[in-house]
Amino acid sequence: MPVGARVDDLPVLLAEYDEAFKAIGQPYEIIVVLDGEGQRWLEPLRSACANGLRLRVIELARRFGEAAALAAGFDAARGDVIVTLPAYYQVEPGEIAKLVAELGDGNDMLIAVRWPRVGGAFDRLRRGTFHRLFFATSGMRYRDLGCGVRVLKRPIVEEITLYGDQHRFLPALAARRGFRVREIELAQSRHDFFRGRYRLRDYLHGFLDVLTAFFLVRFTKKPLRFFGTIGFVAASLGGLYTAVLLVQRVFFSVPLADRPALLLGSLLIVLGVQTFALGLIGELIIFTHASSMKEYAVRSVIEGGTTGEANATEPSDEGPKSARTPNALRDVAGSS
C-alpha cells in the first residue's frame, strides 16, 4: 500500500483490510510504503506494529512517486500472490476475498472495476475520455485503470519493471508480456470520492503517460514501425519538395533566394532523420535499463511481530527477495 498525499483514515482502513485478509484464511502480511507526505503516518503505524498487526512499514527517504513506492513494495513482498491496495477507499474491503478467489481460475492478474460506479457527469466524461484514448492508442480496452485494487502472481512483478508513472498501466504491460489479465466487478466503497481537484498539468501528464504506455505496449520491440514510418514520410516529403525546387532552379532559372520553401524542405528532411534516429531511443534506454535502476531509497523498515514489539531494521544487503513465503498474500501498493 503506497501512502502519499491522498490518504483516508489509515488506521481504520488498515483494520478493515486486515479483517478482509483474515476472512480469506491464508497467510498474509500487509506492507505499507510511506512516500513523501505519507511519512507523517510513521508513528501511528509504529504503534499498530507494536499492537501485533501483521504489518511491515517501509519509509522511503523522500518523495519518489507512486510507481517507485509500488516497486519498493514488490521488492519487499515474499509471497506468491500479491494484492495491491490504495491508501484510500475505492472498493468495499469485504470484496477483496472475491478478487483473490478468482485468481486461481486460469488468471495471472485480476483488476477490480468499481461497479456500479457513482460520480457526476464531468467525472464520467473524464474517465471515458481517458479509457477511450488508451484504447485508441494501445488497442486494449479497460474500464477502470484508475482503480488500485488488483491481485497478481509473482512472475508478473519479477518480469515487469515499473518506473515514472507507469503503475496505472501495469495490467496493459502484463498483458503485452503474455500474462492473462481479466477485469472483475467489485462493489465501490461508499467512501470513494475525491475531495480535491485535478489541475491542468495533471491532465497533461495523464495524456503523456498514455502516449508512453502506447509506445511501451505496441512499439517497444519494433520501434521503427512507428517512428521509422513518421521519419521516412517526413524525410521523403522534404526530399521531394527540395528536389522540385532544385529542378526549378536548374532547368527553369527560378531563383531560390528569399524563398521559404527551401527552408521548409530542409526542415522536413532534418526532422525526418531525427525522428527516425532518435524518436523512441530515450524511452527504450530507460525501459531496458530500468531493471537495474531503482527509483527509490529506503531509510528504514519497521516490522510488527506477534510479541507486541515493533523493531526498526536497516535494509538487508541481500534484498527482500532472498526469503519468500510460498502461498502468502502480500498487500503492497496500488495506483490512484
N, C-alpha and C positions, 0 to 999 in steps of 0.2 A: 504494500500500500504506500504510494508516494504521498507525502504530506507537504504541501507547498502553500501557496497563497489562499486557495479555496479549501476551506475545511469546515465541516459541520461540528457538532458536539462530539469530539473524537472519543472520549471515554465511553460515552453511551453507544456510539457506533461500533466501537471495537467489542463491547459486550454483546451486542446483537450479532455481530459476525461470529464471535466465539460460540454463542449458542447455536448458530446455524451449522457450524462445523462439528460441534458435538453431536448434533442430530444425524450427521452423515455416518458416524460410527467408525471412522478411520483415523489413524494417527495424523496429526497436523501440527503446524506451527504458524503463527502469524508474524510476518516480517513487515516492519514499518520503516520506511526510509524518509528521514527528515531532510528536506531540501529547502534552502533559503529561509523564507518566513516560517516554515514549518518547525524550525528549531525551537520556537517558543513552547512547543509541546513536550520538550525533553523531560522536564521534571515530572509532569503528570504521568508520562509513560514510564518513567523510572519507578514511580510508586506502583503502577499497575504491574510491572515486572516483580516488584517485591511482594505483591499480594498473590503471586502464584499464577498469573495469567500466562498462557503459553505464547509468549511474545518475545520477539527479538527486535531491538531498535538500532537502526544504523543512522548515524548522524553524519551527513556529508559536510565537508569543510566549508563550503559556501554554496550559493545557488548555482546548480548546473542544468536545471531543466528537468521536465518530467521524463523524457526519454532516458536521460542518464540515471535518474532515480530508479526507473524501471529496470535498467540494466544492472544497477547495483543490487536490486532485489533478486534478480535472476541469478547473479553470481553467488549470492548468499544462500539461495534455496538448495536443498539437498534431496528433495523428493522427486518422484517420477511424474507426479501430476501437480501442476501449478495453477492456482486460481489467482487472477488479478482482480483487484477491487479498488475503487476510488476512495478518497478520504471524505467523501460526502455522499449523501443518499442519491441513488439512481434507481435501483430496483429494491423490492422488499427483501430483506435479508433471508427470510424463510424460503425464497425461491432458489437460493444457491444450491441446495441439495438436488433440486430438479436439474440444474445445469450439470452438476458433476455426474449424476446418474446417466445422463445421455452420452457422456464422453466415450464409454466403452462400447458403443454401438457402431463400431467401424469409423469413428471420427478421430481426428488428431487435434482439432481445435473447435470449440464452440464459442460463439459470441452472442451475448444477450441483446435482444431487441426489446426495448421498453414498449409494452403494448397491453392495453390501449394507451396511447400517448396523449398527454394533455399539453396544452400550450395555445398561445394566441396565433392569429393569422400570420403575423410577422415571423414568429418562430418557425411555423410550418414552411413559410416561404424560404427562410434562410436555410433550414435543414434540407428541404427539397432541392434547392439550387446547388448546395454543396454535393449532395449524393448524385444528382444528375450530371454535374460537371465531372465528378470522379468516374462515373460510368462512361461518359463520352470519351474520356482520355485513356482509361485503362481497359474498358470492356468488361469490368467486374461490377456486379450490381450488389450493393449492400444498402441496408435500410437504417442502420444506426451505428456508424463508425465512431460516433462520439461517446458511446457507452463503454465504460472501462471495465465492465463485468465480463470476464472471459475465463475459460478453463482450457488448458492446453497441456500437451505432453512434453516431456523434457527435450526430446530431439529437436523441437522447434526452436527453443531458446538456445540450444547449442549450435544450430545451423544458421540462425539469423542474428545479425548484429545490428542493434539499434543505435542511431546517432541523430543529432539535430532534433527535429520534431516528428520523427517517423513512427512514434508509438501509436498514433492513430491508425496507421496503415499496416499494422502488424498482421491482421488477417489476410490482406492482399499480398503481402510479401511472403507469407507462409503458403498461400495458395499457388503463388508463382513457383515455389520450390517443389510443388507436387504434394504438399500435405492436404489432407481432406478437411476442409473448413465448412462449417454449417452454422446458420443462424437459428436461434431458438427464442421464442417469445416468452418473456417473463413480465410479471406484473410490475408496473412502475411504482416507485415509492411515492407515497402521498407527500413526502417532504422534498421531493425532487423539483426544485425551482431555483433559477439563477437570480441572485439578488442584485448583481451589478449590471454592467452594460458592456458591450463589445465596442472597442474603438476602431477607427478606420484602419489603423495599421494591423489590427487583428485579422480583419478580412483580407488585407493584402498578404499577410503571412500565410493565411489559410490557402489562398489561391496559389501562392508559390509552393507551398507544401504539396498541393495536389499535382502541380507540374513535376515536382521532384519525384513523387510516387509514380507518376506516369512514366518517367524515364527509367526508374528502377524496375518497374513491373514489366515494361514492354521492350526496353532497348538496352538493358544492362549488358547482355551478352552480344547484342547486334546493334551497336550504336550507329553504325554507318547507314543502316536502313532509314533512319530518321534524319540525322544531321548530314549524312552524305547526300541525301536527296535534296535537302534545302541548299547545301553548299553548291552542289552541281548545277541546280537550276539557276541560282543567283549568278554563279560564275559564267554559266553559259549565256544567260541573258546579257550580262556585261560584256562578254567577249563578242557576242553577235552585234550588239549595239556599237561597240568600238570598231569592229570590222566595217560596219556600214559607214561610219564616219571617215575611216581611212580610205575607203573606196571613193567616197565623195571628194576627199581632198586630193587623191592621186589622179583620178580619171576625170573629175568634173571641176577641179580647181576651186572647190568650196573651202573657204578659209576656216580654220579651227579656232582662231583667236576669238576671245570673248564669247565662246560657246560653252555653256554649262553642260551640254550634252556629253562632252568628252569626260568631264569630271564625274558625271553620273555613271557612265560606262565603266570608268576605272574604279569607282567606289563599289559597284556591284561585283566586280572581279575580286577586289580585296576582301569584301565581306564574305563572298562565297568561299574563298580559300580559307579565311579564318574560321568560318562556321564548320567547314569540312574538317579542318585540322584540330580546332580547339573544342568547340561545342560541348561535348559531354566529358571531356578529359578530366576536368577538375572534379566533377561528381564521381566519375569512375575511380579516380585515385582515392578519394575519401572512402568510398564504399568498399573497395577491395582491401584497403588497409585498416578499416575500422575495427576488425577483429583483434588487432594488436595495439590499438589505441583506445584507452579508457577515457571517458569524458568526465570522470568524477574522481574524487579523492576522499577516502573515508577517514574521519577524525577519530571516531570511537565506536565501539559496538557494545550494546548493553543486552544481556541475556537474563531472562527470568526463569528460575528453576522451580521445582516443586517444594523446595525447602523454605520458601518465603524470602529468599535473599536475591538481590539483583547484583550481578557482577559486571563491571565495566572492563572490557578487554580490548587490547590492541589487535588490529587485523593480523591474521597469521600470514607468514610468508608463503605457506603452501597454498593459500587461497581457499575459499569456502567450498570449492567443489571436491576437495580431497576426501571428504566424508559425506556420503549420501545415504539417506534412509529410504529404502525401497518402499514404494506404495504410500509414502507420506504426502499429505497435501501441504502446499506452501502458498500462503496468501502474500503476494509480493507487491504488486503495483497495478495501477490502472490508468487509462487515459481519460482525459476530461471530455 
